Amino acid sequence: MRRLAAALLLAGLLTACGPKAKPVAAVDPVCAAQPAGDVALKGGTFTLGAGAMHDDEGPQRTVTVGPFSIDRTEVTNAQFAQFVKATGYVTLSERDPDPALYPGVPKEQLKPSSLVFVGADALGDGNPGQWWRVIDGASWKHPRGPGSDLKGRGRYPVVHIAYDDALAYARWKGRDLPTEAEWEFAARAGHDGAKYEWGDAPLDSRKPQANTWQGVFPAIDTGEDGYKARAAPVGCFPPSAYGLYDMSGNVWEWTSDRYRDGSRLIKGGSYLCADNFCYRYRPAARQPGPPDAGQSHLGFRTVKRG
C-alpha cells in the first residue's frame, strides 16, 4: 500500500484487506508474432496538448523534440522478469511500506500491496473509490492478488509498476523513461493536432484500433475488442503510422515529467478508458500517477535519446 492507497483509506474510499479480486485465468489469444525492438524517430516540432477536452490538456503549445528511439511495445511481464532475474530487484508493491511515510495509517494495514480494479464486483454507491481495492500481495507477479500469477501472461504488459520501478528497469537497459513531449510526439505518429493517434475518426467497433472500455463505465464492458475489462497482450492491435503498438489504451504509461500537483505524469489511457467517463486514450490526454503506487492498469515503455 502506497501513499495514494493510504490517502484513500483515510478518506474511507477503499477497504484494505477487503474482498479480494477474483483471480482471472488468461491465455494469450492468437495474435501476430510479438513485435520486437524499438522505433527510431528523428524528432521534430509538433503541437502538444489539446484544447478544452480536459482542462489539464491545454493550452496547446508548439514543442520541439530531438531524435530518440522508443520501445515498439509496452514492457512485458517476460521482459521485466529478465530484469528481476538479473538484478534481484524488488518492486515497491512487494516491499514493506515505511510507517513514517504513512502517518495515521494503522501499522497492521501497512503491508506489501497494490491497487486492483474490481469494477462491477464492488460498484457500491457509485463513488469511484469503490471501484478499486487495496489488495495485500498484489504485485507484478500476482496482478490480481494472491491466487493469480503470470502463467500464460508473458506477453502482457507488466503492471503494478511504480515510477522508481520503471526507471530502474530503463536504466538497466541503458535507456530512460520518455518525457511527456517525447511520448506524445511518438503517439501522434505524424497526425499533428488530430484527436487520436490514427486521425480524427472515432474508434471503429468492428475493427477497434485500441483496447479501451466499450460500454458504460464501470458497469458494462461489452468486450467487442476481444478484451473485456482487462489488458491485452502487447501488439494485438494495429500499429500506428510510426510502427508503435498500444500507444492508445491497454495500460497507462509512465513519463519522466511531473504533473501540476508534483506527482509523476502518465499518458495513453488504458483498457478502463471509456468515452462516458475517462476518454483519455488520446495522445493529448494526461493524468497524475502517484510515483510510489502500483496499479493494475499502469505500465511503461522506455526511450533512448540521440
N, C-alpha and C positions, 0 to 999 in steps of 0.2 A: 504494500500500500504506500503510495507516494503522496506528495503534497496535495494534488488535486483530489485524490480519493479522501484524504483526511479532511479537507475543507468540505467536501460534500457530505461526509459522515457527520461532521459537526452541525451542518445545516439540516440534517435529517433527510437528505435526498437519496442516500444509498444505505444499504444494510450490509455491513461487513459480516462475513461468515453466514450470510443468509442462504436462501435456496441456491444450490449450486446449479450452474448452467448444465444442460444436458449434453453429454459428450456426443459429437456428431461423427459418424463413420463416413469418411470421404475417400474416394479413389479418383485419381486423376482421370478425367474423361479423355476421349480420343481427341487430341489437338495435333497440330503440325509439330514437327520437331522443335524442341525448345530453342528459341533464338539465343545466340551466344555473343559475348564480346560487348563492344561499345560502338558508338557512332561519333565520328569526328565532325565537329561543326566549326565553321570559320568565324562564327560570331557575326555581329553586325548591330545595326541600330533598329529599334522597334518601339512600339507603343506599349508600355507596361500599365496594367490595370484596366479597369472598365468604369464606365460612367453610371453611377447610381443603381447598380444591381444590388449590391450590399454597400453600406456606407464606408466600409473599410477598404473597398477596392479602388477608390478614387482619391484624389483626382488622377486622371490619366496623365502620364508623363513620358517623354522621349528618353530612352535609355540605350546606352551602347555597351555591349559585352565583347570581350576579346575571344580568341579561339579556345575551345575546350572540347574534350570528349566526355560523353555521358553514357552510363550503362544502358544497354538496349532494353533491359527489363528491370523491374524491381528486384532487389536482392532476395534470393530464395532461401528456404529452410536448409537445403543441401549446401548452399554456398556459405551460409552463416555457420553451419555445423563444422565445416572445414576450418573456419577461423577459430572456433571454440576448441576444436581438437588440437590445433597447432599452438594455441596460446594459453589454454586453460581459463579463458575469460569467463567471468560470471556476470550476467546481466543484472541490472538494478532490480528487476522484478523477482530475481532469485535471492537477493540479499536481505538480511535483517535490516529494517529501517533504523536510523539513528533517532532515539526518542527525543533528543534535543531539537530535532527539526520539526517535531510534531507536538508542540505544547498543547495540552488539553485532550489529547487522544489517549485513552487507557492503554497501558503497556501491553496488555494481553491481546489488543487488537493490532499491534504493530508486528505483523508477520509478512514474510515474503508473499506477495500477491499482485494482482493486476486487475484492470477494469475489463469486464466482458459484457458485450451487448447481449441482452436476453430478450429484448423487444416484446413481442406479443405474450411471452411467458409471464411477464410482470408489468402489464400496462398501468396498473394502479389507477390513480385518478387523472391520468393524462399528463402528469408532471414529467418532463424529460429525465429528471433524476431517477425515476422509477424504471427507466428502460435499460439501466446498467446495474451490474453488481460487482462489488469488490470480491473477487474470488481468491481465497487462500490457495496458493500453489499454482495459480495461473501464470504462465510464462511462455516464452517462445517454444519450449519443449512440450508444454501442455496448454495449447491455445484456448481450450475451453475449461481448463481447470483439471483437477485430479480425475483420472479415468480417461482423459483424452491424450493423444500422442501424435507423432508425426508420421505414422505408418501411412504410406501412400500419398504423403504430402510434401515430398522433397522438392517438387516444382512449384509449390505455392509460395507466395511472398512471406517472408519471415515477419512476424508481428510481435506485439508486446515488447517493442524495442524503444528504449528511452533515447534521448538525444545523445548522451555520452556513449551509449552502446553503439549507435550508428557511427559516431565519429571514430570510435576505437577500431571498428571494422574497416572504415575507409582508410585510416592511417596505416593499418596493417597491410592494406593493398597498395600503399603508396599513393593514395588518392585523397579526396576531400568530399565534403558534402556541398551541394550546389548552393550558390546564392539564390535569392528569390528571382533576380533578373535572369540568371543563367537557366534556372528551372523553367521559367515562363517563356523565355526565348525558345528553348528546346520544345516545350509543349505546344507552342503556337505553330511550329513547323512551317513557317513562312506565311501563315494566314494572319497577317498583322491587322489588329482591330476586329477580327471575327469573334463571334460569340463562343465557338467551340474550336477544338484543335483541327477539326475537319472542315470548318467553314461556318456558315450560319444556319444550315439545315438542322432541324432538331433530331433527336435520337430516332432511329428507324426501328420500330418494334419488331419488324420482320427480320431484319439483319442488324442487330444492335452493334453500335460502334464501340461500346464500353460496358463494363459491368457496373450497373447502378441499381438503385431500388426502383422497381416498377410496380406502381400501385400507390395506395395511400399509406404513407409512412406514419407511425410504425406498425400499423395493424396488419396490412396485407402487402406482401411482395408476391406478385404473380409469377415471378421467375421466368418470364418469357425469354430472357437472355441465357437461360440454362443454369443460373446460379441463384437460387432462392435464398436471400438473406445470408449470403456467405461469399467469401472471396473465391476467385477463380485461379487456376494455375497461371503463371505468367505466360504471356504470348498467345493466349487463346482468342483474342480479339484482333481485328485488323490493325496493322501498324500505321503510324502516321506517315505523312509525306517525308519525314526525316528517318523513317525506319525504326521509330521508337514504339514500344508497346506499353499499354496501360498507364499512359500519362493522364488519362481521364478515368476516374472511378477505380475500382478494385480495392486499393488501400491508399490512405493518405501517405504523404512522403515528407520527411524532414528536409528543411533547408538550413543553411547556416545563419540566416538573418534572424532578427528579433521582431516580434510583433510589437504593436504600440504599447502594450502593458508590460513589456520587458521579457515575456516568455518567448520561446522559440516559435518560429513560423513554419506552418506546414501547408502543403499545396496538393492539389489534384483530386480531392474528394475521395469517395470510397463506395463500396457496394451498398452503403447505407444512405447515399445521397439521392433524395427524391425531389422532383420539381416542386412538390407541395410543401416542402419543409426546408431542406438544406440547399439544394440547387448549387452545389459547389464543386461539381465535376468539370467546371470550365477553367481554362488556363488562368484567367484573371482572379479567380476565387482564392481566398486565403483565410487562414484561421489560426488562432493560437494553439500551440501544442506544449503543454507543461513539460519541461525538459527532463524532469525526474520521474515521469509517469510512463508506464507501458499501457497500451490499449489494444483491443482485439482487432482493430481495423487501421493500424498505423505501422508503416514500414519505411523503406527508404531506397534510394539508389545513389550512386557516387559519381564524381566527376574528376577529371584531371585537366589542368589548365596548360595552355601553351602548345 
